[in-house]
Amino acid sequence: MTSPSSDLPREKTKLREELALEVVPVTAEHAHLAREAYRDYGRGSSHPANLNDGDCFSYALASERRQPLL
């Protein structure tokens, strides 16, 4: 008998393939852009967006690729 979670890695891989998701390594440029975004829009800034680290890295990748955020 297998546990319900034993198929989880396979299901994640299938979902990633179906959605055509790309795993992108973080570069020094991404880190620089994310740090600037956090300074300007992150928690602790006075900006109402109050972005977290994940938001800032999403912004950095989109900026580097000149793509809009969804």
mmCIF file of the N, C-alpha and C atoms, coordinates in Angstrom:
data_MODEL
# 
_entry.id   MODEL 
# 
loop_
_atom_site.group_PDB 
_atom_site.id 
_atom_site.type_symbol 
_atom_site.label_atom_id 
_atom_site.label_alt_id 
_atom_site.label_comp_id 
_atom_site.label_asym_id 
_atom_site.label_entity_id 
_atom_site.label_seq_id 
_atom_site.pdbx_PDB_ins_code 
_atom_site.Cartn_x 
_atom_site.Cartn_y 
_atom_site.Cartn_z 
_atom_site.occupancy 
_atom_site.B_iso_or_equiv 
_atom_site.pdbx_formal_charge 
_atom_site.auth_seq_id 
_atom_site.auth_comp_id 
_atom_site.auth_asym_id 
_atom_site.auth_atom_id 
_atom_site.pdbx_PDB_model_num 
ATOM 1   N N  . MET A 1 1  ? 0.840  -1.177 0.000   1.00 0.00 ? 1  MET A N  1 
ATOM 2   C CA . MET A 1 1  ? 0.000  0.000  0.000   1.00 0.00 ? 1  MET A CA 1 
ATOM 3   C C  . MET A 1 1  ? 0.891  1.249  0.000   1.00 0.00 ? 1  MET A C  1 
ATOM 4   N N  . THR A 1 2  ? 0.553  2.203  -0.820  1.00 0.00 ? 2  THR A N  1 
ATOM 5   C CA . THR A 1 2  ? 1.327  3.444  -0.885  1.00 0.00 ? 2  THR A CA 1 
ATOM 6   C C  . THR A 1 2  ? 0.556  4.560  -0.203  1.00 0.00 ? 2  THR A C  1 
ATOM 7   N N  . SER A 1 3  ? 1.291  5.536  0.263   1.00 0.00 ? 3  SER A N  1 
ATOM 8   C CA . SER A 1 3  ? 0.642  6.678  0.901   1.00 0.00 ? 3  SER A CA 1 
ATOM 9   C C  . SER A 1 3  ? 0.135  7.630  -0.179  1.00 0.00 ? 3  SER A C  1 
ATOM 10  N N  . PRO A 1 4  ? -0.890 8.433  0.136   1.00 0.00 ? 4  PRO A N  1 
ATOM 11  C CA . PRO A 1 4  ? -1.426 9.376  -0.857  1.00 0.00 ? 4  PRO A CA 1 
ATOM 12  C C  . PRO A 1 4  ? -0.386 10.375 -1.349  1.00 0.00 ? 4  PRO A C  1 
ATOM 13  N N  . SER A 1 5  ? 0.623  10.659 -0.536  1.00 0.00 ? 5  SER A N  1 
ATOM 14  C CA . SER A 1 5  ? 1.623  11.655 -0.940  1.00 0.00 ? 5  SER A CA 1 
ATOM 15  C C  . SER A 1 5  ? 2.714  11.075 -1.835  1.00 0.00 ? 5  SER A C  1 
ATOM 16  N N  . SER A 1 6  ? 2.717  9.752  -2.055  1.00 0.00 ? 6  SER A N  1 
ATOM 17  C CA . SER A 1 6  ? 3.787  9.147  -2.854  1.00 0.00 ? 6  SER A CA 1 
ATOM 18  C C  . SER A 1 6  ? 3.758  9.585  -4.311  1.00 0.00 ? 6  SER A C  1 
ATOM 19  N N  . ASP A 1 7  ? 2.619  10.020 -4.817  1.00 0.00 ? 7  ASP A N  1 
ATOM 20  C CA . ASP A 1 7  ? 2.515  10.485 -6.204  1.00 0.00 ? 7  ASP A CA 1 
ATOM 21  C C  . ASP A 1 7  ? 2.751  11.989 -6.337  1.00 0.00 ? 7  ASP A C  1 
ATOM 22  N N  . LEU A 1 8  ? 2.981  12.664 -5.219  1.00 0.00 ? 8  LEU A N  1 
ATOM 23  C CA . LEU A 1 8  ? 3.105  14.116 -5.249  1.00 0.00 ? 8  LEU A CA 1 
ATOM 24  C C  . LEU A 1 8  ? 4.224  14.613 -6.166  1.00 0.00 ? 8  LEU A C  1 
ATOM 25  N N  . PRO A 1 9  ? 5.438  14.083 -6.111  1.00 0.00 ? 9  PRO A N  1 
ATOM 26  C CA . PRO A 1 9  ? 6.475  14.576 -7.035  1.00 0.00 ? 9  PRO A CA 1 
ATOM 27  C C  . PRO A 1 9  ? 6.079  14.405 -8.502  1.00 0.00 ? 9  PRO A C  1 
ATOM 28  N N  . ARG A 1 10 ? 5.472  13.293 -8.837  1.00 0.00 ? 10 ARG A N  1 
ATOM 29  C CA . ARG A 1 10 ? 5.040  13.046 -10.213 1.00 0.00 ? 10 ARG A CA 1 
ATOM 30  C C  . ARG A 1 10 ? 3.941  14.039 -10.603 1.00 0.00 ? 10 ARG A C  1 
ATOM 31  N N  . GLU A 1 11 ? 3.022  14.307 -9.683  1.00 0.00 ? 11 GLU A N  1 
ATOM 32  C CA . GLU A 1 11 ? 1.938  15.252 -9.965  1.00 0.00 ? 11 GLU A CA 1 
ATOM 33  C C  . GLU A 1 11 ? 2.478  16.671 -10.160 1.00 0.00 ? 11 GLU A C  1 
ATOM 34  N N  . LYS A 1 12 ? 3.465  17.047 -9.352  1.00 0.00 ? 12 LYS A N  1 
ATOM 35  C CA . LYS A 1 12 ? 4.074  18.373 -9.513  1.00 0.00 ? 12 LYS A CA 1 
ATOM 36  C C  . LYS A 1 12 ? 4.752  18.502 -10.873 1.00 0.00 ? 12 LYS A C  1 
ATOM 37  N N  . THR A 1 13 ? 5.474  17.471 -11.263 1.00 0.00 ? 13 THR A N  1 
ATOM 38  C CA . THR A 1 13 ? 6.147  17.482 -12.565 1.00 0.00 ? 13 THR A CA 1 
ATOM 39  C C  . THR A 1 13 ? 5.127  17.582 -13.689 1.00 0.00 ? 13 THR A C  1 
ATOM 40  N N  . LYS A 1 14 ? 4.058  16.823 -13.589 1.00 0.00 ? 14 LYS A N  1 
ATOM 41  C CA . LYS A 1 14 ? 3.009  16.848 -14.614 1.00 0.00 ? 14 LYS A CA 1 
ATOM 42  C C  . LYS A 1 14 ? 2.381  18.239 -14.710 1.00 0.00 ? 14 LYS A C  1 
ATOM 43  N N  . LEU A 1 15 ? 2.078  18.845 -13.566 1.00 0.00 ? 15 LEU A N  1 
ATOM 44  C CA . LEU A 1 15 ? 1.479  20.176 -13.557 1.00 0.00 ? 15 LEU A CA 1 
ATOM 45  C C  . LEU A 1 15 ? 2.433  21.200 -14.166 1.00 0.00 ? 15 LEU A C  1 
ATOM 46  N N  . ARG A 1 16 ? 3.717  21.135 -13.799 1.00 0.00 ? 16 ARG A N  1 
ATOM 47  C CA . ARG A 1 16 ? 4.706  22.064 -14.345 1.00 0.00 ? 16 ARG A CA 1 
ATOM 48  C C  . ARG A 1 16 ? 4.783  21.934 -15.862 1.00 0.00 ? 16 ARG A C  1 
ATOM 49  N N  . GLU A 1 17 ? 4.735  20.703 -16.363 1.00 0.00 ? 17 GLU A N  1 
ATOM 50  C CA . GLU A 1 17 ? 4.781  20.484 -17.811 1.00 0.00 ? 17 GLU A CA 1 
ATOM 51  C C  . GLU A 1 17 ? 3.509  20.975 -18.489 1.00 0.00 ? 17 GLU A C  1 
ATOM 52  N N  . GLU A 1 18 ? 2.348  20.712 -17.886 1.00 0.00 ? 18 GLU A N  1 
ATOM 53  C CA . GLU A 1 18 ? 1.078  21.148 -18.478 1.00 0.00 ? 18 GLU A CA 1 
ATOM 54  C C  . GLU A 1 18 ? 0.991  22.667 -18.562 1.00 0.00 ? 18 GLU A C  1 
ATOM 55  N N  . LEU A 1 19 ? 1.511  23.346 -17.552 1.00 0.00 ? 19 LEU A N  1 
ATOM 56  C CA . LEU A 1 19 ? 1.449  24.806 -17.530 1.00 0.00 ? 19 LEU A CA 1 
ATOM 57  C C  . LEU A 1 19 ? 2.636  25.456 -18.232 1.00 0.00 ? 19 LEU A C  1 
ATOM 58  N N  . ALA A 1 20 ? 3.566  24.639 -18.702 1.00 0.00 ? 20 ALA A N  1 
ATOM 59  C CA . ALA A 1 20 ? 4.785  25.122 -19.371 1.00 0.00 ? 20 ALA A CA 1 
ATOM 60  C C  . ALA A 1 20 ? 5.542  26.111 -18.484 1.00 0.00 ? 20 ALA A C  1 
ATOM 61  N N  . LEU A 1 21 ? 5.651  25.774 -17.190 1.00 0.00 ? 21 LEU A N  1 
ATOM 62  C CA . LEU A 1 21 ? 6.375  26.628 -16.252 1.00 0.00 ? 21 LEU A CA 1 
ATOM 63  C C  . LEU A 1 21 ? 7.872  26.454 -16.442 1.00 0.00 ? 21 LEU A C  1 
ATOM 64  N N  . GLU A 1 22 ? 8.593  27.510 -16.216 1.00 0.00 ? 22 GLU A N  1 
ATOM 65  C CA . GLU A 1 22 ? 10.048 27.487 -16.344 1.00 0.00 ? 22 GLU A CA 1 
ATOM 66  C C  . GLU A 1 22 ? 10.663 27.793 -14.983 1.00 0.00 ? 22 GLU A C  1 
ATOM 67  N N  . VAL A 1 23 ? 11.587 26.976 -14.558 1.00 0.00 ? 23 VAL A N  1 
ATOM 68  C CA . VAL A 1 23 ? 12.327 27.229 -13.322 1.00 0.00 ? 23 VAL A CA 1 
ATOM 69  C C  . VAL A 1 23 ? 13.532 28.081 -13.699 1.00 0.00 ? 23 VAL A C  1 
ATOM 70  N N  . VAL A 1 24 ? 13.611 29.276 -13.108 1.00 0.00 ? 24 VAL A N  1 
ATOM 71  C CA . VAL A 1 24 ? 14.650 30.233 -13.472 1.00 0.00 ? 24 VAL A CA 1 
ATOM 72  C C  . VAL A 1 24 ? 15.575 30.456 -12.279 1.00 0.00 ? 24 VAL A C  1 
ATOM 73  N N  . PRO A 1 25 ? 16.870 30.210 -12.442 1.00 0.00 ? 25 PRO A N  1 
ATOM 74  C CA . PRO A 1 25 ? 17.798 30.475 -11.341 1.00 0.00 ? 25 PRO A CA 1 
ATOM 75  C C  . PRO A 1 25 ? 17.944 31.978 -11.100 1.00 0.00 ? 25 PRO A C  1 
ATOM 76  N N  . VAL A 1 26 ? 18.127 32.347 -9.861  1.00 0.00 ? 26 VAL A N  1 
ATOM 77  C CA . VAL A 1 26 ? 18.303 33.751 -9.498  1.00 0.00 ? 26 VAL A CA 1 
ATOM 78  C C  . VAL A 1 26 ? 19.732 34.172 -9.828  1.00 0.00 ? 26 VAL A C  1 
ATOM 79  N N  . THR A 1 27 ? 19.840 35.287 -10.525 1.00 0.00 ? 27 THR A N  1 
ATOM 80  C CA . THR A 1 27 ? 21.157 35.825 -10.886 1.00 0.00 ? 27 THR A CA 1 
ATOM 81  C C  . THR A 1 27 ? 21.487 37.020 -9.985  1.00 0.00 ? 27 THR A C  1 
ATOM 82  N N  . ALA A 1 28 ? 22.702 37.481 -10.087 1.00 0.00 ? 28 ALA A N  1 
ATOM 83  C CA . ALA A 1 28 ? 23.103 38.677 -9.339  1.00 0.00 ? 28 ALA A CA 1 
ATOM 84  C C  . ALA A 1 28 ? 22.267 39.881 -9.771  1.00 0.00 ? 28 ALA A C  1 
ATOM 85  N N  . GLU A 1 29 ? 21.952 39.960 -11.056 1.00 0.00 ? 29 GLU A N  1 
ATOM 86  C CA . GLU A 1 29 ? 21.115 41.064 -11.558 1.00 0.00 ? 29 GLU A CA 1 
ATOM 87  C C  . GLU A 1 29 ? 19.718 41.002 -10.952 1.00 0.00 ? 29 GLU A C  1 
ATOM 88  N N  . HIS A 1 30 ? 19.138 39.804 -10.859 1.00 0.00 ? 30 HIS A N  1 
ATOM 89  C CA . HIS A 1 30 ? 17.822 39.661 -10.224 1.00 0.00 ? 30 HIS A CA 1 
ATOM 90  C C  . HIS A 1 30 ? 17.883 40.137 -8.773  1.00 0.00 ? 30 HIS A C  1 
ATOM 91  N N  . ALA A 1 31 ? 18.925 39.728 -8.064  1.00 0.00 ? 31 ALA A N  1 
ATOM 92  C CA . ALA A 1 31 ? 19.068 40.120 -6.658  1.00 0.00 ? 31 ALA A CA 1 
ATOM 93  C C  . ALA A 1 31 ? 19.177 41.636 -6.530  1.00 0.00 ? 31 ALA A C  1 
ATOM 94  N N  . HIS A 1 32 ? 19.924 42.254 -7.427  1.00 0.00 ? 32 HIS A N  1 
ATOM 95  C CA . HIS A 1 32 ? 20.072 43.715 -7.411  1.00 0.00 ? 32 HIS A CA 1 
ATOM 96  C C  . HIS A 1 32 ? 18.724 44.396 -7.656  1.00 0.00 ? 32 HIS A C  1 
ATOM 97  N N  . LEU A 1 33 ? 18.002 43.953 -8.680  1.00 0.00 ? 33 LEU A N  1 
ATOM 98  C CA . LEU A 1 33 ? 16.693 44.541 -8.992  1.00 0.00 ? 33 LEU A CA 1 
ATOM 99  C C  . LEU A 1 33 ? 15.694 44.305 -7.866  1.00 0.00 ? 33 LEU A C  1 
ATOM 100 N N  . ALA A 1 34 ? 15.716 43.120 -7.281  1.00 0.00 ? 34 ALA A N  1 
ATOM 101 C CA . ALA A 1 34 ? 14.804 42.809 -6.176  1.00 0.00 ? 34 ALA A CA 1 
ATOM 102 C C  . ALA A 1 34 ? 15.115 43.679 -4.963  1.00 0.00 ? 34 ALA A C  1 
ATOM 103 N N  . ARG A 1 35 ? 16.391 43.892 -4.685  1.00 0.00 ? 35 ARG A N  1 
ATOM 104 C CA . ARG A 1 35 ? 16.788 44.736 -3.555  1.00 0.00 ? 35 ARG A CA 1 
ATOM 105 C C  . ARG A 1 35 ? 16.299 46.169 -3.763  1.00 0.00 ? 35 ARG A C  1 
ATOM 106 N N  . GLU A 1 36 ? 16.424 46.680 -4.987  1.00 0.00 ? 36 GLU A N  1 
ATOM 107 C CA . GLU A 1 36 ? 15.926 48.027 -5.285  1.00 0.00 ? 36 GLU A CA 1 
ATOM 108 C C  . GLU A 1 36 ? 14.409 48.101 -5.145  1.00 0.00 ? 36 GLU A C  1 
ATOM 109 N N  . ALA A 1 37 ? 13.716 47.077 -5.636  1.00 0.00 ? 37 ALA A N  1 
ATOM 110 C CA . ALA A 1 37 ? 12.253 47.048 -5.523  1.00 0.00 ? 37 ALA A CA 1 
ATOM 111 C C  . ALA A 1 37 ? 11.830 47.008 -4.059  1.00 0.00 ? 37 ALA A C  1 
ATOM 112 N N  . TYR A 1 38 ? 12.530 46.216 -3.256  1.00 0.00 ? 38 TYR A N  1 
ATOM 113 C CA . TYR A 1 38 ? 12.192 46.129 -1.828  1.00 0.00 ? 38 TYR A CA 1 
ATOM 114 C C  . TYR A 1 38 ? 12.426 47.475 -1.143  1.00 0.00 ? 38 TYR A C  1 
ATOM 115 N N  . ARG A 1 39 ? 13.522 48.136 -1.505  1.00 0.00 ? 39 ARG A N  1 
ATOM 116 C CA . ARG A 1 39 ? 13.807 49.458 -0.937  1.00 0.00 ? 39 ARG A CA 1 
ATOM 117 C C  . ARG A 1 39 ? 12.680 50.444 -1.268  1.00 0.00 ? 39 ARG A C  1 
ATOM 118 N N  . ASP A 1 40 ? 12.202 50.407 -2.516  1.00 0.00 ? 40 ASP A N  1 
ATOM 119 C CA . ASP A 1 40 ? 11.209 51.376 -2.972  1.00 0.00 ? 40 ASP A CA 1 
ATOM 120 C C  . ASP A 1 40 ? 9.768  50.999 -2.637  1.00 0.00 ? 40 ASP A C  1 
ATOM 121 N N  . TYR A 1 41 ? 9.453  49.698 -2.665  1.00 0.00 ? 41 TYR A N  1 
ATOM 122 C CA . TYR A 1 41 ? 8.065  49.262 -2.533  1.00 0.00 ? 41 TYR A CA 1 
ATOM 123 C C  . TYR A 1 41 ? 7.831  48.224 -1.439  1.00 0.00 ? 41 TYR A C  1 
ATOM 124 N N  . GLY A 1 42 ? 8.882  47.804 -0.760  1.00 0.00 ? 42 GLY A N  1 
ATOM 125 C CA . GLY A 1 42 ? 8.783  46.693 0.180   1.00 0.00 ? 42 GLY A CA 1 
ATOM 126 C C  . GLY A 1 42 ? 8.263  47.078 1.551   1.00 0.00 ? 42 GLY A C  1 
ATOM 127 N N  . ARG A 1 43 ? 8.048  46.033 2.347   1.00 0.00 ? 43 ARG A N  1 
ATOM 128 C CA . ARG A 1 43 ? 7.652  46.233 3.734   1.00 0.00 ? 43 ARG A CA 1 
ATOM 129 C C  . ARG A 1 43 ? 8.749  47.032 4.416   1.00 0.00 ? 43 ARG A C  1 
ATOM 130 N N  . GLY A 1 44 ? 8.365  48.009 5.151   1.00 0.00 ? 44 GLY A N  1 
ATOM 131 C CA . GLY A 1 44 ? 9.346  48.884 5.785   1.00 0.00 ? 44 GLY A CA 1 
ATOM 132 C C  . GLY A 1 44 ? 9.520  50.191 5.029   1.00 0.00 ? 44 GLY A C  1 
ATOM 133 N N  . SER A 1 45 ? 9.124  50.208 3.758   1.00 0.00 ? 45 SER A N  1 
ATOM 134 C CA . SER A 1 45 ? 9.131  51.474 3.018   1.00 0.00 ? 45 SER A CA 1 
ATOM 135 C C  . SER A 1 45 ? 7.790  52.149 3.304   1.00 0.00 ? 45 SER A C  1 
ATOM 136 N N  . SER A 1 46 ? 7.656  53.352 2.878   1.00 0.00 ? 46 SER A N  1 
ATOM 137 C CA . SER A 1 46 ? 6.388  54.052 3.101   1.00 0.00 ? 46 SER A CA 1 
ATOM 138 C C  . SER A 1 46 ? 5.387  53.806 1.971   1.00 0.00 ? 46 SER A C  1 
ATOM 139 N N  . HIS A 1 47 ? 5.750  52.967 1.004   1.00 0.00 ? 47 HIS A N  1 
ATOM 140 C CA . HIS A 1 47 ? 4.874  52.714 -0.141  1.00 0.00 ? 47 HIS A CA 1 
ATOM 141 C C  . HIS A 1 47 ? 3.723  51.791 0.262   1.00 0.00 ? 47 HIS A C  1 
ATOM 142 N N  . PRO A 1 48 ? 2.503  52.090 -0.172  1.00 0.00 ? 48 PRO A N  1 
ATOM 143 C CA . PRO A 1 48 ? 1.352  51.258 0.210   1.00 0.00 ? 48 PRO A CA 1 
ATOM 144 C C  . PRO A 1 48 ? 1.363  49.848 -0.381  1.00 0.00 ? 48 PRO A C  1 
ATOM 145 N N  . ALA A 1 49 ? 2.197  49.591 -1.400  1.00 0.00 ? 49 ALA A N  1 
ATOM 146 C CA . ALA A 1 49 ? 2.238  48.244 -1.987  1.00 0.00 ? 49 ALA A CA 1 
ATOM 147 C C  . ALA A 1 49 ? 2.713  47.220 -0.963  1.00 0.00 ? 49 ALA A C  1 
ATOM 148 N N  . ASN A 1 50 ? 3.668  47.603 -0.118  1.00 0.00 ? 50 ASN A N  1 
ATOM 149 C CA . ASN A 1 50 ? 4.122  46.739 0.979   1.00 0.00 ? 50 ASN A CA 1 
ATOM 150 C C  . ASN A 1 50 ? 4.549  45.358 0.472   1.00 0.00 ? 50 ASN A C  1 
ATOM 151 N N  . LEU A 1 51 ? 5.385  45.317 -0.572  1.00 0.00 ? 51 LEU A N  1 
ATOM 152 C CA . LEU A 1 51 ? 5.774  44.058 -1.207  1.00 0.00 ? 51 LEU A CA 1 
ATOM 153 C C  . LEU A 1 51 ? 6.655  43.202 -0.303  1.00 0.00 ? 51 LEU A C  1 
ATOM 154 N N  . ASN A 1 52 ? 6.532  41.872 -0.459  1.00 0.00 ? 52 ASN A N  1 
ATOM 155 C CA . ASN A 1 52 ? 7.414  40.954 0.264   1.00 0.00 ? 52 ASN A CA 1 
ATOM 156 C C  . ASN A 1 52 ? 8.557  40.536 -0.669  1.00 0.00 ? 52 ASN A C  1 
ATOM 157 N N  . ASP A 1 53 ? 9.467  39.706 -0.164  1.00 0.00 ? 53 ASP A N  1 
ATOM 158 C CA . ASP A 1 53 ? 10.623 39.298 -0.968  1.00 0.00 ? 53 ASP A CA 1 
ATOM 159 C C  . ASP A 1 53 ? 10.214 38.579 -2.252  1.00 0.00 ? 53 ASP A C  1 
ATOM 160 N N  . GLY A 1 54 ? 9.231  37.697 -2.164  1.00 0.00 ? 54 GLY A N  1 
ATOM 161 C CA . GLY A 1 54 ? 8.774  36.972 -3.350  1.00 0.00 ? 54 GLY A CA 1 
ATOM 162 C C  . GLY A 1 54 ? 8.226  37.913 -4.408  1.00 0.00 ? 54 GLY A C  1 
ATOM 163 N N  . ASP A 1 55 ? 7.456  38.906 -3.966  1.00 0.00 ? 55 ASP A N  1 
ATOM 164 C CA . ASP A 1 55 ? 6.933  39.912 -4.895  1.00 0.00 ? 55 ASP A CA 1 
ATOM 165 C C  . ASP A 1 55 ? 8.076  40.637 -5.603  1.00 0.00 ? 55 ASP A C  1 
ATOM 166 N N  . CYS A 1 56 ? 9.102  40.979 -4.834  1.00 0.00 ? 56 CYS A N  1 
ATOM 167 C CA . CYS A 1 56 ? 10.227 41.736 -5.393  1.00 0.00 ? 56 CYS A CA 1 
ATOM 168 C C  . CYS A 1 56 ? 11.030 40.905 -6.382  1.00 0.00 ? 56 CYS A C  1 
ATOM 169 N N  . PHE A 1 57 ? 11.200 39.610 -6.112  1.00 0.00 ? 57 PHE A N  1 
ATOM 170 C CA . PHE A 1 57 ? 11.914 38.762 -7.071  1.00 0.00 ? 57 PHE A CA 1 
ATOM 171 C C  . PHE A 1 57 ? 11.079 38.537 -8.331  1.00 0.00 ? 57 PHE A C  1 
ATOM 172 N N  . SER A 1 58 ? 9.759  38.452 -8.191  1.00 0.00 ? 58 SER A N  1 
ATOM 173 C CA . SER A 1 58 ? 8.887  38.360 -9.372  1.00 0.00 ? 58 SER A CA 1 
ATOM 174 C C  . SER A 1 58 ? 9.028  39.616 -10.220 1.00 0.00 ? 58 SER A C  1 
ATOM 175 N N  . TYR A 1 59 ? 9.028  40.752 -9.551  1.00 0.00 ? 59 TYR A N  1 
ATOM 176 C CA . TYR A 1 59 ? 9.209  42.033 -10.237 1.00 0.00 ? 59 TYR A CA 1 
ATOM 177 C C  . TYR A 1 59 ? 10.562 42.077 -10.958 1.00 0.00 ? 59 TYR A C  1 
ATOM 178 N N  . ALA A 1 60 ? 11.611 41.604 -10.282 1.00 0.00 ? 60 ALA A N  1 
ATOM 179 C CA . ALA A 1 60 ? 12.955 41.627 -10.859 1.00 0.00 ? 60 ALA A CA 1 
ATOM 180 C C  . ALA A 1 60 ? 13.032 40.785 -12.128 1.00 0.00 ? 60 ALA A C  1 
ATOM 181 N N  . LEU A 1 61 ? 12.474 39.581 -12.084 1.00 0.00 ? 61 LEU A N  1 
ATOM 182 C CA . LEU A 1 61 ? 12.512 38.711 -13.258 1.00 0.00 ? 61 LEU A CA 1 
ATOM 183 C C  . LEU A 1 61 ? 11.711 39.317 -14.409 1.00 0.00 ? 61 LEU A C  1 
ATOM 184 N N  . ALA A 1 62 ? 10.529 39.838 -14.095 1.00 0.00 ? 62 ALA A N  1 
ATOM 185 C CA . ALA A 1 62 ? 9.709  40.461 -15.138 1.00 0.00 ? 62 ALA A CA 1 
ATOM 186 C C  . ALA A 1 62 ? 10.425 41.669 -15.737 1.00 0.00 ? 62 ALA A C  1 
ATOM 187 N N  . SER A 1 63 ? 11.057 42.460 -14.893 1.00 0.00 ? 63 SER A N  1 
ATOM 188 C CA . SER A 1 63 ? 11.787 43.638 -15.382 1.00 0.00 ? 63 SER A CA 1 
ATOM 189 C C  . SER A 1 63 ? 12.938 43.235 -16.288 1.00 0.00 ? 63 SER A C  1 
ATOM 190 N N  . GLU A 1 64 ? 13.703 42.235 -15.854 1.00 0.00 ? 64 GLU A N  1 
ATOM 191 C CA . GLU A 1 64 ? 14.854 41.794 -16.635 1.00 0.00 ? 64 GLU A CA 1 
ATOM 192 C C  . GLU A 1 64 ? 14.427 41.256 -17.999 1.00 0.00 ? 64 GLU A C  1 
ATOM 193 N N  . ARG A 1 65 ? 13.288 40.601 -18.042 1.00 0.00 ? 65 ARG A N  1 
ATOM 194 C CA . ARG A 1 65 ? 12.795 40.028 -19.303 1.00 0.00 ? 65 ARG A CA 1 
ATOM 195 C C  . ARG A 1 65 ? 11.873 40.972 -20.064 1.00 0.00 ? 65 ARG A C  1 
ATOM 196 N N  . ARG A 1 66 ? 11.674 42.149 -19.522 1.00 0.00 ? 66 ARG A N  1 
ATOM 197 C CA . ARG A 1 66 ? 10.770 43.154 -20.112 1.00 0.00 ? 66 ARG A CA 1 
ATOM 198 C C  . ARG A 1 66 ? 9.388  42.564 -20.377 1.00 0.00 ? 66 ARG A C  1 
ATOM 199 N N  . GLN A 1 67 ? 8.867  41.921 -19.330 1.00 0.00 ? 67 GLN A N  1 
ATOM 200 C CA . GLN A 1 67 ? 7.545  41.297 -19.398 1.00 0.00 ? 67 GLN A CA 1 
ATOM 201 C C  . GLN A 1 67 ? 6.649  41.907 -18.324 1.00 0.00 ? 67 GLN A C  1 
ATOM 202 N N  . PRO A 1 68 ? 5.347  41.987 -18.579 1.00 0.00 ? 68 PRO A N  1 
ATOM 203 C CA . PRO A 1 68 ? 4.442  42.504 -17.545 1.00 0.00 ? 68 PRO A CA 1 
ATOM 204 C C  . PRO A 1 68 ? 4.207  41.450 -16.464 1.00 0.00 ? 68 PRO A C  1 
ATOM 205 N N  . LEU A 1 69 ? 3.922  41.915 -15.272 1.00 0.00 ? 69 LEU A N  1 
ATOM 206 C CA . LEU A 1 69 ? 3.476  41.000 -14.224 1.00 0.00 ? 69 LEU A CA 1 
ATOM 207 C C  . LEU A 1 69 ? 1.990  40.761 -14.425 1.00 0.00 ? 69 LEU A C  1 
ATOM 208 N N  . LEU A 1 70 ? 1.550  39.574 -14.121 1.00 0.00 ? 70 LEU A N  1 
ATOM 209 C CA . LEU A 1 70 ? 0.128  39.258 -14.299 1.00 0.00 ? 70 LEU A CA 1 
ATOM 210 C C  . LEU A 1 70 ? -0.706 39.911 -13.238 1.00 0.00 ? 70 LEU A C  1 
# 
